[in-house]
Amino acid sequence: MKTAIYTIYNPPPFYTRHAHDYGGWRGQLPSSRAALEQWLTAVTQRYPEIRIVEVANEVLGPTIKDGFWIGSEQELATLADWVLDWRARTEWPGKVWSPSIPGFLDNVKPFVRWLQAYPRTKEFDAISAHFYYVTADHLGQRASKANAWTALAELRDALRTAGIDKPIVDGEKGFAPRVASAAAVYNYGVKAVLEGLQQVCFFHWGSYGRDETNLGQPFRNPEVKRAFEDLSALAGKRITRVERGAAPDGRWIVTVQDPAQTPTR
């Protein structure tokens, strides 16, 4: 493991502003800016593989009350300020991602509105959304029942219209139960690159296969591990051709061009 992402949520009881549900993955603005900065400094020094801090997890549904956030939109903006200020003050070399949303259609408009209203959106290194349930075949299509109302296309359009020129990352990718497989993982990673997603974080790889992602442990599902490794091997190369459904295991066959070599499949 070379890179880890740290998402801020669940401040300890002595730094909360609101009554907190610690089993619900909800975040809120801590009562102490100094405590947050000290924690970020401590955790990134202790774990140098943390290269990215995401401001907060899935904060906006159709409204902020529908997301994993306790508090106001202004408190969310304050948390983003504190994180960006901490990075600038400490000269931490990592990236800061925006707060994330579930990447479904109803969440896009309020999210882009918040990004437009927040005066420091340009300081985020990427815009984070979580594109659950959609498979490679439907990623990038307009939101509909066929792609579980996933709204990558609408988010891209809305950011462009708002003048927000930032990469989009899939900060938490899960599959429906019994859908995940080595082919599903590999094909999704390829299609994400083709659709312009800068990064994909597959969720619960380390689970035992009983959640919505169902990837299983590496030692219980070596095919998925190989799919990750094969995706990593595409880094730095240009995809020149994709043949869908050509491989016996359902993976797409990808031809790549290395700048120093002839194309390989």
PEPE-V597990 format. One record per residue. N is the residue number from 1. OMEGA is omega in whole degrees, 0 to 359 (* if undefined). Layout:
n: [N:N]
omega: [OMEGA:OMEGA]
This chain:
n: [1:2:3:4:5:6:7:8:9:10:11:12:13:14:15:16:17:18:19:20:21:22:23:24:25:26:27:28:29:30:31:32:33:34:35:36:37:38:39:40:41:42:43:44:45:46:47:48:49:50:51:52:53:54:55:56:57:58:59:60:61:62:63:64:65:66:67:68:69:70:71:72:73:74:75:76:77:78:79:80:81:82:83:84:85:86:87:88:89:90:91:92:93:94:95:96:97:98:99:100:101:102:103:104:105:106:107:108:109:110:111:112:113:114:115:116:117:118:119:120:121:122:123:124:125:126:127:128:129:130:131:132:133:134:135:136:137:138:139:140:141:142:143:144:145:146:147:148:149:150:151:152:153:154:155:156:157:158:159:160:161:162:163:164:165:166:167:168:169:170:171:172:173:174:175:176:177:178:179:180:181:182:183:184:185:186:187:188:189:190:191:192:193:194:195:196:197:198:199:200:201:202:203:204:205:206:207:208:209:210:211:212:213:214:215:216:217:218:219:220:221:222:223:224:225:226:227:228:229:230:231:232:233:234:235:236:237:238:239:240:241:242:243:244:245:246:247:248:249:250:251:252:253:254:255:256:257:258:259:260:261:262:263:264:265]
omega: [183:184:176:178:178:177:182:173:174:173:180:188:183:175:180:175:185:172:192:175:187:176:189:178:182:177:172:179:177:181:183:175:182:180:179:181:179:179:180:177:182:186:179:174:180:182:184:176:173:182:184:170:173:189:181:188:171:190:187:161:171:171:180:179:180:181:180:183:176:181:186:174:178:176:175:177:178:177:178:177:183:180:180:177:178:179:181:184:184:184:175:189:184:181:173:175:174:164:182:173:163:191:179:191:186:183:189:184:179:179:180:176:178:180:178:182:182:188:185:180:181:180:175:178:179:175:189:172:184:187:179:165:180:177:183:184:186:180:179:176:177:184:179:178:183:180:177:177:175:194:175:181:181:177:177:182:183:178:180:179:180:181:180:185:181:176:174:175:172:189:180:184:175:178:173:179:177:178:185:177:177:180:180:180:184:182:179:179:178:182:178:177:181:179:174:175:184:186:175:177:181:189:174:171:183:180:177:173:182:180:185:181:172:177:179:179:177:182:177:182:183:179:178:177:179:178:176:181:179:174:180:181:178:184:178:181:179:177:181:181:175:177:185:175:185:183:181:182:179:177:171:174:187:173:182:178:171:183:185:187:174:181:176:180:*]
